[in-house]
Amino acid sequence: MSPERRVAIVPAYNEERNIGRVVAELRAFDPGLDVIVISDGSVDRTAEEAEAAGARVLRLPFNLGIGGAVQTGFRYAWERGYDLAVRCDGDGQHVPSELPKVIAPVANGDADIAVGSRFRAGSGYRSSASRRVGIRVLATVVSVIARQRVTDTTSGFQALNRHALQLFAADYPHDYPEVEGMVMTIKHRLRLVEVPVLMREREHGRSSITVLRSIYYMVKVLTALFVGLFRRDVVPARES
């Protein structure tokens, strides 16, 4: 049986040229899907464009970064009793028509969190060469730590059930959320699966990730992962 209440969580920072299309595509995919855009301290018209497209907007007073923005969405979904949440980025790289693949394992009860992997698909946009190298290194390390093969450790294209929402609403990594979040999921014995999806290059704007920043990011994430192995996690109380 499909979950009764579903919500799309869309973190966005200065995405006024992309966010309207993202919201419109999500609503076209499922008119009953509640779309929540977290405007992460945006100084452009991201919030106004999202509202005009039919989303509810949570305005953060200053930029928290991707982890803080996403956790805001998870807490919103958890506290309001949503059965299933999907996460899409506000830059337009995630394709809402691919959502059935991501939702299916969670809706069918086969996984607590499903992650859309561009590297399990046969084609589609896969980011720059430098970022692909970094992602492969991180995927290898996370696979060893988690004792489970993963391929796309930086994907924010996800579906989560109540168990996963409960975990991430209580404690979510702020600096490297996707990578550390995968490890958290496994450490807490939640079921994680990857599914092949197509992604596309952003149409407007550009990523701030350069070659040097990719290397810097990879080194910092690897350090955080190894430190995290010895970190005492917050254990959320189970629902009664």
Order of alpha helices (4+ residues) and beta strands (2+ residues): beta-alpha-beta-alpha-beta-alpha-beta-alpha-beta-alpha-beta-alpha-alpha-beta-alpha
